[in-house]
């Protein structure tokens, strides 16, 4: 685990590269306090800060192939690196280390751009192919590890955090009005956009290649709509257990102390139960609580820890929000309204005093339909008995009512599709309210106030015709990578703690999303196609 930075410019000098990359690495020392590595060979320069976890003594980066023409810096973990290593050794590749980063080098030598799909894990990778003067950037399937970049006519600069790019005075500081609009809509800036114009993120499940002054973008993996498989509930439960256990097993690899977050909820408890089955010694688990009982789950976590026999560490915290807020702002880099980053940071800070790696239950709600709002979305998907003209009138009235009027949202929903209702339920400020928030000059700078809404309304299609699947796919596309995983990554890495999420093993996710919807939320699931046919026939 570490942070990576780099740039590629035709006019890059050795001295300029060393100064720039050194400054960029210094800004993310918290991501890797154990080691620093640079590769300076104009027109390219790569850098990394390392948190040593696998092959502590031999895993220095950047790491190259035998002749040094391929160089890699890498943030994350490749959980299947042992299997890949054996396959590559059989193909006559020679390894100098036990590190998973060296597996990336030889996988690229063997498979080219096809190597990314063979990697199981969380990662942000930069690879320089000197023989072909080619730079590649790749990000894991769900966006667990961040990777920002700014590309212009003479090259590109990239890094694990937004602040690294600002070490270069040529990167613009102009705020993107559409990003601010998105922030007031959802409470975060959805990727691949960032708060700065022209600065982007490599999308999850994608790679970008810079060659001969041109960009090529490829998606090597994506969640695809699929018809429900024919499987009994007991068979589905057995396969889910098998896949989760294997996902946990792979994420136990570590040469440093390892533990788990334990909230007492189903997701983290299931992860810890799997760990306890495999462990040769007591699993270390970590929880925090608050003095206010309504906000504390500490009692549930302690009950699970006692049942599983873990070595449990629990603390009641009294965070000084005024004191911590500036620190968290520096950690996140751009507008972010998810207040749960505060307890996440407190938990990570406490956990880091004991271990370097922690497993978590992140991704379980998206994967298995655990959010309460999915049930609300399904309930709101049922057709209203009102005829279309009445629904349209009610929606117009709802749009024009002041925000403080009770029932405003319900009226507006009467004229919205099931997808639009779900999306509207996620927003802090709707389109009309945002228009009142912004000054005329700012509103004029927005190219299209409905742009984000129209993008998200495709959830009915990506869900393969099922309302529940549409909601889940929407969260996998936006809420998970741009809110949940940002929160966990920034809060944990600010304390130099690595967090791994077994529920985001792509094999487990693909299987879960192929199950009949009622296995997730019961028999209340309603198909998008059925609703649409019902409404069309009635109107």
LOVO-292715 format. One record per residue (C-alpha): residue number from 1; x, y, z. Coordinates in nm, 3 decimals. Each point is the difference from the previous one (the first is absolute). Example, Ala and Ser with C-alpha at 12.3 -4.5 7.8 and 13.67 -1.06 7.14 Angstrom:
   kelo         X         Y         Z
      1     1.230    -0.450     0.780
      2     0.137     0.344    -0.066
// end
This chain:
   kelo         X         Y         Z
      1     0.000     0.000     0.000
      2     0.133     0.342    -0.087
      3    -0.061     0.317    -0.192
      4     0.119     0.055    -0.354
      5     0.081     0.308    -0.211
      6     0.153     0.073    -0.337
      7     0.009     0.203    -0.317
      8     0.083    -0.028    -0.368
      9     0.109     0.310    -0.192
     10     0.211     0.039    -0.309
     11     0.171     0.310     0.143
     12     0.070    -0.158     0.340
     13     0.353     0.045     0.135
     14     0.169    -0.221     0.256
     15     0.025     0.274     0.263
     16    -0.360     0.113    -0.050
     17    -0.123    -0.359     0.022
     18     0.188    -0.073     0.322
     19    -0.129     0.317     0.165
     20    -0.360    -0.050    -0.113
     21    -0.024    -0.370     0.083
     22     0.171     0.053     0.334
     23    -0.254     0.267     0.096
     24    -0.290    -0.215    -0.116
     25     0.123    -0.294     0.209
     26     0.037     0.225     0.304
     27    -0.369     0.096    -0.015
     28    -0.107    -0.364     0.041
     29     0.256    -0.121     0.251
     30    -0.292    -0.110     0.218
     31    -0.092    -0.262    -0.261
     32     0.344    -0.156     0.021
     33     0.219     0.093     0.297
     34     0.241    -0.292    -0.039
     35     0.180     0.067    -0.328
     36     0.033     0.228    -0.303
     37     0.105    -0.087    -0.353
     38     0.059     0.204    -0.317
     39     0.055    -0.086    -0.365
     40     0.125     0.299    -0.199
     41     0.055    -0.057    -0.373
     42    -0.134     0.297    -0.200
     43    -0.249     0.029    -0.155
     44    -0.148    -0.212     0.282
     45     0.033     0.015     0.377
     46    -0.163    -0.230     0.256
     47    -0.013     0.013     0.379
     48    -0.148    -0.191     0.290
     49    -0.039     0.003     0.378
     50    -0.021    -0.350     0.148
     51    -0.185    -0.153     0.292
     52     0.183    -0.333     0.025
     53    -0.236    -0.298     0.027
     54     0.105    -0.272    -0.246
     55     0.372    -0.091    -0.031
     56     0.094     0.275     0.245
     57     0.372    -0.016    -0.079
     58    -0.015    -0.069    -0.375
     59    -0.307     0.186    -0.124
     60     0.160     0.336    -0.083
     61    -0.152     0.198    -0.288
     62     0.024     0.105    -0.277
     63     0.066    -0.352    -0.121
     64     0.107    -0.101    -0.351
     65     0.045    -0.299    -0.225
     66     0.337    -0.163    -0.073
     67     0.125     0.271    -0.237
     68    -0.167     0.288     0.184
     69    -0.207     0.111    -0.301
     70    -0.327    -0.059     0.186
     71    -0.048     0.186     0.328
     72    -0.296    -0.019     0.238
     73    -0.125     0.194     0.300
     74    -0.303    -0.147     0.168
     75    -0.241     0.077     0.283
     76    -0.205    -0.289     0.138
     77     0.008    -0.377     0.025
     78    -0.018    -0.276    -0.262
     79    -0.163    -0.284     0.192
     80     0.062    -0.270    -0.261
     81     0.366     0.090    -0.052
     82     0.127    -0.343     0.114
     83    -0.207    -0.179    -0.266
     84     0.103     0.249    -0.268
     85     0.365    -0.034     0.103
     86    -0.006    -0.377    -0.050
     87    -0.165     0.037    -0.340
     88     0.261     0.254    -0.108
     89     0.290    -0.209     0.130
     90    -0.127    -0.286    -0.215
     91     0.024     0.242    -0.292
     92     0.369     0.060     0.084
     93    -0.033     0.335     0.177
     94     0.258     0.057     0.274
     95    -0.087     0.165     0.331
     96     0.231     0.179     0.242
     97    -0.250     0.067     0.279
     98    -0.312    -0.142     0.170
     99    -0.188     0.326    -0.056
    100    -0.331     0.020    -0.183
    101     0.127     0.308    -0.185
    102     0.252    -0.207    -0.196
    103    -0.285    -0.225    -0.119
    104    -0.150     0.305    -0.175
    105     0.322     0.058    -0.194
    106     0.021    -0.353    -0.137
    107    -0.374    -0.025    -0.059
    108     0.026     0.302    -0.230
    109     0.297    -0.158    -0.178
    110    -0.203    -0.316    -0.056
    111    -0.352     0.129    -0.064
    112     0.033     0.369    -0.095
    113    -0.316     0.201     0.065
    114    -0.178    -0.324     0.084
    115     0.189    -0.023     0.328
    116    -0.238     0.225     0.197
    117    -0.292    -0.243    -0.020
    118     0.222    -0.273     0.149
    119     0.067     0.200     0.316
    120    -0.229    -0.062     0.298
    121     0.021     0.271     0.259
    122     0.000     0.371     0.068
    123     0.247     0.206    -0.195
    124     0.107     0.319    -0.171
    125     0.288    -0.072    -0.237
    126     0.232     0.208    -0.215
    127     0.216    -0.193    -0.249
    128     0.265     0.146    -0.229
    129     0.085    -0.206    -0.310
    130     0.327     0.161    -0.103
    131     0.048    -0.209    -0.313
    132    -0.327     0.130    -0.143
    133     0.008     0.338     0.179
    134    -0.339    -0.081     0.146
    135    -0.153     0.095     0.336
    136    -0.291    -0.201     0.142
    137    -0.224     0.080     0.295
    138    -0.244    -0.259     0.139
    139    -0.248    -0.010     0.287
    140    -0.172    -0.292     0.174
    141    -0.351    -0.118    -0.085
    142    -0.190     0.192     0.269
    143     0.226     0.303     0.047
    144     0.129    -0.097     0.343
    145     0.331     0.174    -0.068
    146    -0.003     0.356    -0.141
    147     0.190     0.127    -0.303
    148    -0.024     0.363    -0.118
    149     0.151     0.152    -0.313
    150     0.024     0.316    -0.206
    151     0.077    -0.031    -0.370
    152     0.097     0.282    -0.231
    153     0.159     0.038    -0.342
    154     0.355    -0.073     0.114
    155    -0.067    -0.286     0.242
    156    -0.161    -0.115     0.322
    157     0.046     0.017     0.375
    158    -0.164    -0.245     0.242
    159    -0.017    -0.099     0.365
    160    -0.186    -0.193     0.269
    161    -0.148     0.315     0.149
    162    -0.120     0.324    -0.151
    163     0.244     0.205     0.204
    164     0.298    -0.163    -0.174
    165    -0.096     0.156    -0.333
    166    -0.003     0.348     0.151
    167     0.376    -0.028     0.052
    168     0.019     0.086    -0.371
    169    -0.079     0.367    -0.069
    170    -0.118    -0.091    -0.351
    171    -0.301    -0.194     0.135
    172    -0.299     0.240    -0.005
    173    -0.167     0.105     0.326
    174    -0.328     0.099    -0.164
    175    -0.299    -0.142     0.185
    176    -0.232    -0.206    -0.219
    177    -0.354     0.142     0.039
    178    -0.154    -0.335    -0.093
    179     0.196    -0.165     0.282
    180    -0.138     0.249     0.252
    181    -0.349    -0.060    -0.139
    182     0.056    -0.376     0.045
    183     0.125     0.053     0.356
    184    -0.314     0.187     0.103
    185    -0.202    -0.273    -0.169
    186     0.159    -0.310     0.154
    187     0.236     0.118     0.272
    188     0.305    -0.112    -0.199
    189     0.155     0.058    -0.340
    190    -0.075    -0.305    -0.219
    191     0.299    -0.135    -0.190
    192     0.160     0.018    -0.243
    193    -0.057     0.372     0.056
    194     0.188     0.192     0.272
    195    -0.047     0.344     0.152
    196     0.259     0.143    -0.245
    197    -0.065     0.055    -0.369
    198     0.200    -0.237    -0.216
    199     0.114    -0.223     0.288
    200    -0.152    -0.346    -0.019
    201     0.011    -0.343     0.161
    202     0.077    -0.324    -0.179
    203    -0.340    -0.177     0.005
    204    -0.034    -0.324     0.196
    205     0.062    -0.307    -0.213
    206     0.182     0.203    -0.265
    207     0.348     0.072    -0.132
    208     0.135     0.304    -0.181
    209     0.294    -0.009    -0.239
    210     0.214     0.295    -0.110
    211     0.191    -0.074    -0.320
    212     0.126     0.227    -0.276
    213    -0.174     0.297     0.157
    214    -0.343    -0.165    -0.002
    215    -0.223    -0.154     0.265
    216    -0.167    -0.336    -0.035
    217    -0.257    -0.105     0.260
    218    -0.108    -0.360     0.050
    219    -0.244    -0.159     0.242
    220     0.130    -0.343     0.098
    221    -0.292    -0.082     0.235
    222    -0.349     0.122     0.081
    223    -0.313    -0.124     0.171
    224    -0.228    -0.131    -0.271
    225    -0.378    -0.055     0.026
    226    -0.077    -0.368     0.011
    227    -0.316    -0.207     0.034
    228    -0.051    -0.164     0.341
    229     0.155    -0.344     0.022
    230    -0.213    -0.306     0.083
    231     0.119    -0.092     0.349
    232    -0.169    -0.096     0.325
    233     0.030     0.224     0.304
    234     0.203    -0.261     0.190
    235     0.236    -0.045    -0.295
    236     0.038     0.378    -0.025
    237     0.085     0.021     0.371
    238     0.261    -0.277    -0.030
    239     0.169     0.164    -0.297
    240    -0.005     0.340     0.171
    241     0.175    -0.150     0.304
    242     0.260    -0.167    -0.221
    243     0.077     0.317    -0.194
    244     0.012     0.220     0.311
    245     0.230    -0.242     0.181
    246     0.234    -0.009    -0.298
    247    -0.007     0.380    -0.028
    248     0.092     0.029     0.367
    249     0.271    -0.266    -0.034
    250     0.169     0.191    -0.280
    251    -0.011     0.323     0.201
    252     0.176    -0.153     0.298
    253     0.336     0.007    -0.181
    254     0.232     0.229     0.194
    255     0.351     0.014     0.143
    256    -0.115     0.252     0.263
    257    -0.269    -0.006     0.275
    258    -0.357    -0.026    -0.132
    259    -0.347     0.041     0.156
    260    -0.356     0.104    -0.086
    261    -0.253     0.275     0.057
    262    -0.301    -0.135     0.190
    263    -0.318     0.207     0.022
    264    -0.231    -0.279     0.111
    265    -0.192     0.017    -0.329
    266    -0.048    -0.294    -0.234
    267     0.275     0.095    -0.247
    268     0.296     0.047     0.233
    269    -0.118    -0.285     0.225
    270    -0.005    -0.240    -0.297
    271     0.353     0.104    -0.096
    272     0.130    -0.048     0.354
    273    -0.176    -0.338     0.027
    274     0.184    -0.116    -0.314
    275     0.328     0.130     0.139
    276    -0.057    -0.182     0.330
    277    -0.057    -0.330    -0.188
    278     0.338     0.027    -0.173
    279     0.214     0.166     0.265
    280     0.264    -0.189     0.197
    281    -0.023     0.259     0.276
    282    -0.265     0.240     0.130
    283    -0.113     0.257    -0.256
    284     0.056     0.361     0.105
    285    -0.319     0.205    -0.045
    286    -0.063     0.371     0.047
    287    -0.306     0.210     0.081
    288    -0.076     0.349     0.120
    289    -0.306     0.133     0.176
    290    -0.145     0.330     0.116
    291    -0.146     0.124     0.326
    292    -0.335     0.052    -0.176
    293    -0.158    -0.345    -0.001
    294    -0.212     0.075    -0.307
    295     0.316     0.041    -0.210
    296     0.205    -0.284     0.145
    297     0.006    -0.362    -0.119
    298     0.275    -0.101     0.242
    299    -0.221    -0.239     0.196
    300    -0.079    -0.206    -0.312
    301     0.365    -0.012    -0.100
    302     0.102    -0.122     0.344
    303    -0.262    -0.274    -0.012
    304     0.130    -0.124    -0.337
    305     0.360     0.018     0.120
    306    -0.085    -0.207     0.308
    307    -0.189    -0.258    -0.208
    308     0.291    -0.036    -0.245
    309     0.272     0.015     0.265
    310     0.190     0.290    -0.152
    311     0.263     0.218     0.167
    312    -0.228     0.302     0.001
    313     0.108     0.363     0.034
    314    -0.280     0.248     0.072
    315     0.007     0.367     0.084
    316    -0.252     0.270     0.081
    317     0.115     0.303    -0.198
    318    -0.064     0.369     0.059
    319     0.106     0.156    -0.331
    320     0.059     0.374    -0.009
    321    -0.163     0.075    -0.335
    322     0.129     0.357    -0.012
    323     0.355    -0.126     0.050
    324    -0.026    -0.296    -0.240
    325    -0.184     0.172    -0.284
    326     0.304     0.182    -0.151
    327     0.195    -0.327     0.010
    328    -0.275    -0.193    -0.176
    329    -0.035     0.274    -0.262
    330     0.371    -0.040    -0.077
    331    -0.048    -0.375    -0.023
    332    -0.293     0.010    -0.244
    333     0.117     0.289    -0.225
    334    -0.340     0.098    -0.141
    335    -0.359     0.064     0.120
    336    -0.135    -0.302     0.186
    337    -0.314    -0.005     0.216
    338    -0.002    -0.354     0.142
    339     0.030     0.070     0.372
    340     0.079    -0.367     0.072
    341     0.358     0.069    -0.105
    342     0.050     0.130     0.355
    343    -0.070    -0.330     0.182
    344     0.178    -0.189    -0.281
    345     0.311     0.207     0.063
    346    -0.026    -0.052     0.379
    347    -0.034    -0.376    -0.053
    348     0.294    -0.011    -0.242
    349     0.221     0.202     0.234
    350    -0.076    -0.231     0.292
    351     0.047    -0.313    -0.213
    352     0.338     0.118    -0.134
    353     0.144    -0.004     0.351
    354    -0.027    -0.382    -0.010
    355     0.012    -0.119    -0.365
    356     0.098     0.118    -0.348
    357    -0.282    -0.172    -0.193
    358    -0.371    -0.027     0.079
    359    -0.282    -0.184    -0.179
    360    -0.341     0.169    -0.020
    361    -0.358    -0.071    -0.105
    362    -0.012     0.276    -0.263
    363    -0.194    -0.091    -0.314
    364    -0.236    -0.246     0.169
    365    -0.306     0.226    -0.024
    366     0.052     0.075    -0.368
    367     0.071    -0.364    -0.081
    368    -0.293    -0.154     0.189
    369    -0.260     0.278     0.000
    370     0.045     0.096     0.364
    371    -0.086     0.368    -0.008
    372    -0.340     0.099     0.139
    373    -0.038     0.240    -0.290
    374    -0.024    -0.299    -0.236
    375    -0.321    -0.104     0.175
    376    -0.122     0.361    -0.014
    377     0.087     0.015    -0.370
    378    -0.194    -0.320    -0.067
    379    -0.300     0.130     0.191
    380     0.010     0.328    -0.190
    381     0.022    -0.191    -0.328
    382    -0.360    -0.120     0.018
    383    -0.219     0.190    -0.247
    384    -0.221     0.276     0.139
    385    -0.373    -0.026    -0.079
    386    -0.011     0.363    -0.113
    387    -0.033     0.064    -0.377
    388     0.295     0.162    -0.174
    389    -0.145     0.357    -0.019
    390    -0.059     0.000     0.376
    391     0.349    -0.133     0.065
    392     0.150     0.267    -0.221
    393    -0.190     0.274     0.179
    394     0.104    -0.133     0.341
    395     0.363    -0.016    -0.111
    396    -0.009     0.359    -0.123
    397    -0.148     0.116     0.331
    398     0.267    -0.194     0.188
    399     0.275     0.164    -0.204
    400    -0.127     0.349     0.086
    401    -0.060    -0.048     0.373
    402     0.263     0.138     0.240
    403     0.247    -0.257     0.134
    404    -0.137     0.023     0.352
    405    -0.351    -0.111    -0.099
    406    -0.078    -0.348     0.127
    407    -0.085    -0.245    -0.279
    408     0.176     0.198    -0.275
    409     0.211    -0.298    -0.106
    410    -0.296    -0.239     0.002
    411    -0.195     0.226    -0.234
    412     0.294     0.034    -0.235
    413     0.045    -0.379    -0.005
    414    -0.350    -0.051    -0.139
    415     0.125     0.115    -0.340
    416     0.330    -0.187     0.010
    417     0.094    -0.348    -0.122
    418     0.114    -0.261     0.257
    419     0.362     0.070    -0.097
    420    -0.042     0.374     0.038
    421    -0.164    -0.045     0.341
    422     0.290    -0.206     0.128
    423     0.253     0.250    -0.133
    424    -0.194     0.291     0.147
    425    -0.003    -0.175     0.338
    426     0.381     0.000    -0.002
    427     0.035     0.372    -0.055
    428     0.069     0.270     0.255
    429    -0.135     0.275    -0.226
    430    -0.213    -0.062    -0.309
    431     0.042     0.190    -0.326
    432    -0.241     0.279     0.095
    433     0.149     0.045     0.346
    434     0.353     0.013    -0.142
    435    -0.107     0.274    -0.238
    436    -0.098     0.211     0.304
    437     0.334    -0.073     0.170
    438     0.221     0.121    -0.284
    439     0.072     0.354    -0.110
    440    -0.109     0.091    -0.356
    441     0.360     0.003    -0.123
    442     0.059    -0.348     0.141
    443    -0.323    -0.135    -0.149
    444     0.107     0.139    -0.335
    445     0.328    -0.191     0.027
    446    -0.182    -0.330     0.028
    447    -0.022    -0.155    -0.343
    448    -0.303    -0.214     0.080
    449    -0.157    -0.019     0.346
    450    -0.167    -0.333    -0.083
    451     0.311    -0.169    -0.135
    452     0.064    -0.216     0.308
    453    -0.367    -0.086     0.040
    454    -0.024    -0.130    -0.355
    455     0.316    -0.206     0.043
    456    -0.130    -0.167     0.313
    457    -0.346    -0.064    -0.141
    458     0.147    -0.277    -0.215
    459    -0.024    -0.225     0.307
    460    -0.307    -0.173    -0.138
    461     0.203    -0.115    -0.299
    462     0.318    -0.100     0.182
    463    -0.208    -0.192     0.252
    464    -0.115    -0.233    -0.274
    465    -0.365     0.102     0.049
    466    -0.018    -0.053     0.378
    467    -0.052     0.290     0.240
    468     0.216    -0.148     0.278
    469     0.283    -0.081    -0.239
    470    -0.020     0.352    -0.141
    471     0.043     0.148     0.349
    472     0.292    -0.231     0.076
    473     0.174     0.070    -0.329
    474    -0.043     0.373     0.053
    475     0.169    -0.027     0.340
    476     0.284    -0.208    -0.144
    477     0.050     0.265    -0.268
    478    -0.005     0.307     0.222
    479    -0.074    -0.018     0.373
    480     0.243    -0.283     0.075
    481     0.312     0.130    -0.184
    482    -0.061     0.371     0.054
    483    -0.128     0.000     0.359
    484     0.045    -0.323     0.198
    485     0.340    -0.100    -0.138
    486     0.129     0.359     0.004
    487    -0.097     0.026     0.367
    488     0.169    -0.327     0.095
    489     0.313     0.055    -0.209
    490     0.067     0.356     0.116
    491    -0.085    -0.059     0.366
    492     0.208    -0.318     0.025
    493     0.298     0.107    -0.210
    494     0.024     0.328     0.192
    495     0.095    -0.225     0.292
    496     0.215    -0.233    -0.218
    497    -0.245    -0.291     0.037
    498    -0.092    -0.231    -0.287
    499    -0.366    -0.111    -0.018
    500    -0.114    -0.301    -0.206
    501    -0.361    -0.075    -0.099
    502    -0.081    -0.370    -0.063
    503    -0.357     0.082    -0.106
    504     0.150     0.183    -0.300
    505     0.162    -0.312    -0.139
    506    -0.125     0.019    -0.359
    507    -0.089    -0.370    -0.009
    508    -0.229     0.042     0.301
    509    -0.160     0.316    -0.141
    510    -0.065    -0.158    -0.340
    511    -0.159    -0.303     0.163
    512    -0.215     0.207     0.237
    513    -0.134     0.217    -0.282
    514    -0.094    -0.310    -0.199
    515    -0.233    -0.124     0.276
    516    -0.377     0.052    -0.014
    517    -0.080     0.339     0.150
    518    -0.228    -0.141     0.270
    519     0.296    -0.191     0.148
    520     0.134     0.345     0.093
    521    -0.303     0.191     0.125
    522    -0.284    -0.252     0.007
    523    -0.294    -0.028    -0.237
    524    -0.065     0.375    -0.013
    525     0.227     0.043    -0.302
    526    -0.186     0.150    -0.295
    527     0.129    -0.010    -0.356
    528     0.048     0.319    -0.192
    529    -0.150    -0.160    -0.310
    530    -0.319    -0.100     0.185
    531    -0.047     0.349     0.143
    532     0.055     0.163    -0.334
    533    -0.249    -0.233    -0.169
    534    -0.252     0.068     0.275
    535     0.031     0.377    -0.032
    536    -0.003    -0.005    -0.379
    537    -0.314    -0.212    -0.008
    538    -0.178     0.223     0.251
    539     0.088     0.322    -0.181
// end
